[in-house]
Amino acid sequence: MITRRALLAGGLAAGTATSAAASGDATPVARATGVSDDSATLNSILSEVREIGNAVTPQGGDSIGLIRNARRTFIKNTSKFPDFIDVGLLVWEGVVDWLVYVQQPVTVTRLADGRYTLPLWGTTIVLRPDFAENFVGQGYDK
């Protein structure tokens, strides 16, 4: 399976090699690295790489921060991590996106009452689509 990093690096290498060949670079360093000495070409490549990086950056970072805050509050009060935290749909999707981005397994299960759950750092995240989309509840035990 090809990772995103390998896919992007392959595309970048192919693009820089094509631009270097088209410009007729004569320096051995430019031919070996596939990068043109022309700073304008290099700057355009860097801006395209930044755009690609912004496109694949996970949007779930805020969701993870909200869940961490809920866990911190619970552990300060009880000296243990909560068993469950209820979240809305937008937060749930942010957590799934983040897990995919950091290449962690996304193990979705269901409770007896039909709610979807997702384990995250010893706490089970429970999807509550009937709550507000950006809702993060207080942690609780069984």
C-alpha positions as CSV (number, residue, x, y, z in Angstrom):
1,M,0.0,0.0,0.0
2,I,1.4,3.4,-0.9
3,T,1.4,6.0,1.8
4,R,0.5,9.6,1.2
5,R,4.1,10.6,1.9
6,A,5.4,8.3,-0.8
7,L,2.7,9.4,-3.2
8,L,3.5,13.1,-2.7
9,A,7.2,12.6,-2.8
10,G,7.0,10.6,-6.0
11,G,4.9,13.3,-7.6
12,L,7.3,16.0,-6.4
13,A,10.3,14.2,-7.7
14,A,8.7,13.6,-11.1
15,G,7.7,17.3,-11.4
16,T,11.1,18.6,-10.5
17,A,12.9,16.1,-12.8
18,T,10.7,17.2,-15.7
19,S,11.2,20.9,-15.0
20,A,15.0,20.4,-14.6
21,A,15.2,18.4,-17.9
22,A,13.1,21.1,-19.7
23,S,15.3,23.9,-18.5
24,G,18.5,22.1,-19.7
25,D,20.4,22.4,-16.4
26,A,24.1,21.7,-16.8
27,T,25.3,21.5,-13.2
28,P,25.9,18.1,-11.8
29,V,24.1,18.9,-8.5
30,A,21.0,20.0,-10.4
31,R,21.0,16.8,-12.5
32,A,21.6,14.6,-9.5
33,T,18.9,16.1,-7.3
34,G,16.4,16.9,-10.1
35,V,16.1,20.5,-8.8
36,S,16.7,23.5,-11.0
37,D,19.1,26.2,-10.1
38,D,16.5,28.8,-11.1
39,S,15.1,30.3,-7.9
40,A,11.8,31.2,-9.5
41,T,11.2,27.5,-10.4
42,L,12.2,26.5,-6.9
43,N,9.9,29.0,-5.3
44,S,7.0,27.8,-7.5
45,I,7.7,24.2,-6.5
46,L,7.8,25.2,-2.8
47,S,4.5,27.0,-3.0
48,E,2.9,24.0,-4.7
49,V,4.2,21.7,-1.9
50,R,2.8,24.0,0.7
51,E,-0.6,24.0,-1.0
52,I,-0.5,20.2,-1.0
53,G,0.5,20.1,2.6
54,N,-2.4,22.4,3.5
55,A,-4.8,20.2,1.6
56,V,-3.9,17.0,3.5
57,T,-3.5,18.5,6.9
58,P,-6.2,17.0,9.2
59,Q,-9.0,19.2,10.3
60,G,-9.5,17.2,13.5
61,G,-6.8,18.9,15.6
62,D,-9.4,21.1,17.3
63,S,-11.6,18.0,18.1
64,I,-8.6,16.2,19.6
65,G,-7.9,19.3,21.8
66,L,-11.5,19.4,23.0
67,I,-11.4,15.8,24.0
68,R,-8.1,16.2,25.7
69,N,-9.5,19.1,27.8
70,A,-12.5,16.9,28.8
71,R,-10.1,14.1,29.8
72,R,-7.9,16.5,31.8
73,T,-10.9,17.8,33.7
74,F,-12.0,14.3,34.6
75,I,-8.6,13.0,35.6
76,K,-8.0,16.0,37.9
77,N,-11.3,15.3,39.7
78,T,-11.1,11.5,39.9
79,S,-7.4,10.6,39.4
80,K,-8.3,8.3,36.4
81,F,-9.2,8.7,32.8
82,P,-12.9,8.5,31.9
83,D,-14.4,5.4,30.4
84,F,-16.6,7.3,28.0
85,I,-16.9,10.8,26.5
86,D,-20.0,11.7,24.3
87,V,-19.3,13.8,21.2
88,G,-21.3,15.3,18.4
89,L,-20.9,14.4,14.7
90,L,-18.5,17.1,13.7
91,V,-16.1,16.2,16.6
92,W,-16.5,12.5,15.7
93,E,-15.5,13.1,12.1
94,G,-12.6,15.2,13.2
95,V,-11.3,12.4,15.4
96,V,-11.6,9.9,12.6
97,D,-9.8,12.3,10.2
98,W,-7.0,12.8,12.7
99,L,-6.6,9.0,13.3
100,V,-6.4,8.5,9.5
101,Y,-3.8,11.3,9.2
102,V,-1.6,9.9,12.0
103,Q,-2.1,6.4,10.5
104,Q,-3.7,4.8,13.5
105,P,-6.4,2.2,13.2
106,V,-10.0,3.4,13.2
107,T,-11.8,0.7,15.2
108,V,-15.5,1.6,15.2
109,T,-17.8,-0.6,17.3
110,R,-21.4,-0.3,18.6
111,L,-22.9,-0.4,22.1
112,A,-25.9,-2.4,23.0
113,D,-28.1,0.6,22.5
114,G,-26.8,1.1,18.9
115,R,-24.5,4.1,19.5
116,Y,-21.2,4.1,17.6
117,T,-18.0,4.1,19.7
118,L,-14.3,4.6,19.0
119,P,-11.4,3.9,21.4
120,L,-9.0,6.8,21.9
121,W,-6.2,6.7,24.5
122,G,-8.0,4.5,26.9
123,T,-11.2,6.4,26.7
124,T,-14.2,5.4,24.5
125,I,-15.6,8.2,22.3
126,V,-19.4,7.8,21.9
127,L,-21.1,9.4,18.9
128,R,-24.2,11.3,19.9
129,P,-25.7,12.6,16.6
130,D,-28.7,13.9,18.5
131,F,-26.5,16.5,20.2
132,A,-24.9,19.6,18.7
133,E,-22.3,18.8,16.0
134,N,-19.4,20.4,18.0
135,F,-20.5,19.0,21.3
136,V,-18.0,17.4,23.7
137,G,-19.4,16.1,26.9
138,Q,-17.9,15.5,30.3
139,G,-16.2,12.2,30.8
140,Y,-18.1,9.5,32.7
141,D,-17.6,5.9,33.9
142,K,-19.7,2.8,33.3
